[in-house]
Structures are given as C-alpha cells and as structure tokens.
Amino acid sequence: MTSNNTNESFSQFEVIISYENLYAAHKRARSSKQHKREVIEFELHLSQNLWSLHYDLKYHRYNISGYNKFMIYDPKEREIQAISYRDRIVQHSLCDNFLTPLLENHLINVNCACRREKGTDYAIKKLKSFMTSHYRKYRKTGYFVKLDIKKYFPSINHQILKQKLWKIIKDSNIRYLLETIIDSYGNGQGLPMGNQSSQNFALLYLDRIDRIIKEKLRVKCYVRYMDDMIMLVRTKQEADLIFETVKKELEKEKLALNPKSKVFPVKDGIQFLGWNFKYSKNGKIIQTVKAQSKQRVFSKVKNFRHLYNIGMKNQEDKECILASYKGHFQRGNSNRVFRKVNTILETI
C-alpha cells in the first residue's frame, strides 16, 4: 500500500473522530430523543463529553459501554440490543462519514435493504420487473427459489465478517474501531440488532453470495432484501442447482437456511416483504397484502381507536395514520383492506 493511500485512510479516521463530525453525529442521534434523560445529561457538558469521546477514539481507549436488551413484537418477536447515547454518536459518525458510503460503492445493485435510494419499494419494483420480464418470455412456466437465512443476525461469524471488512479497509485505526464494535457483542458470533453498523455489516456479509448468484450461476432475475433472497428461473433443474449451490456456500459463511426456504412453481405466486405477488390470467402482476400482515394492521388500528377514545391520540394523529395506510395500500391491489381500516377509524 502506497504512502498516499495510507495518508488518505488515516484522514478518513480523523474525519470520523473529529469534533465537528462527532457534534454533527450528536445532532442526528438526538433527533426525536432530546427529552430522554441520557441525552439531557450528555448535553449538560456537551463540549467536554464530545472532546472526551474524540480523545478516547484517537488513542484507542474507546469501548462500548454495554447493551440494554428489550423485546419487540411487531412484525415478529425479536430481541433488540440498544447502546448508550455516547455510543450511538460514534455509530452515526462512523457509518455516515465512512462505512455507509464505502459499502454503497462496493455492494451490487440487487442488495436492497437499508441503502440510499433503495429499500422495500425498490425491492418490490425489482421483483415485479423480473416477473413481468419472465412472463413475456415463458408465460407462467418457471420456478421461484425463495431462500431465507435462519437467525441471520445472531449467526454472523465475527472472524469471517472481519476478513470481509479487511479486504476493503486497510487502515489500522479504522480496523481498531470496527473490531471494538464487532467484538463488543456475543462470543465470536452475532450482531446486535440495535446498532447502525450492524445493518452495514449484514449487507456486506452476503455480498460474496450475491456475486456467486449473479456472476457464477448467472441468475438474471434475483433480488435480496437483507436475508430474504428470491430468484426466478426457467426450469426446475436450474432452480434445484441454485438452491443446493447457495446452501453449500452459506455453510462456508457459518449460516443455515430456514426450513421455509424452498423451490416452487411461478404459477403459485410468491410472498415477499409482507405482500403476495401473483400473475393474473393475462399476466398482470397482482400485489395483495399477506393475511398475517392484514391482521397485524387491523390490530394496530383497533389499538389506535382505543388510544383515541381515552384521549391519548387526537384528530391530527388520526389523519396521519389514515394517510400512511392509504399510501401503503395503494402500492398493491388492496383497496378493500384500506376501506376496512377507514371503517374502523370512522367509528371514533
């Protein structure tokens, strides 16, 4: 590595830990949390706390102070591991100033989760585009390969992750910070769900698999949203080969497929990101809400009605939730679901 590259990498670490960027990260981290006790306490001596954080990072004294664990139940039961406010500032500065832009230039286009100008809408648009293209060539013949990784975040191997990161990050200062964050959780395995950096790490971890699918197996119709992978191919033979190949490659990454991963005919349609996608008689793609997602929405709306009736929500909140669900259900053929939501809210 040349001295120019070394200076450039070192300057990147200086950018991450600079007072100015730590202050900007603080402003982002406090958004919607300014009334929390730990934020107020940090701001009482803001300049002193930020300079202390700067020097701890600069002289490699920084360590994550621990994790506060709690459960969430929507859309499914998961344990979230939250870090302190001080540590969140570091996460914002690291990711916003270095890690996210670096990976954005490295990851391939079909890797859709948690990325600028991508996300769920982009992933759905990709899938529908692939389905339309497939129908023009083969009608309703062909097969989906749907792969879902079992306990993805808890299964990510620290050593393998660091090997992947070190291939694209050479600076020892930045490596120190990344290693400190990675090894702060678990016993050589697993990423905390609450860390901003965990999203980036999880995107990178399957990049080799993405490239095998696109470049070695040459699958044209492929989209991935975090650990949810969908491929669309012409024959059962192709689908089975892809399934077995990816399964073996995932084992090298210390990952296993969820039992619900399978190969099935295109004509059966597919579930993806809370929606059902299926061809109509003339090949139009029908997008409808999954039954489980539908029931979850109705439960939320009924809970909102209860909160409204006891005075914890107001008319403005009602208009906001209506606008949100209207926009959501207009993405698919789900006007009936929205009408039911509207009917529930009209009773208050």
Helices and strands as residue ranges (DSSP letters): H 3-17, H 19-29, H 37-44, H 46-58, E 68-72, E 78-82, H 85-94, I 95-99, H 100-104, H 120-138, E 143-148, H 152-155, H 158-168, H 172-182, H 196-205, H 207-211, I 212-216, E 221-225, E 228-233, H 236-252, E 262-265, G 266-268, E 270-272, E 275-279, E 285-289, H 291-309, H 315-329, H 335-346
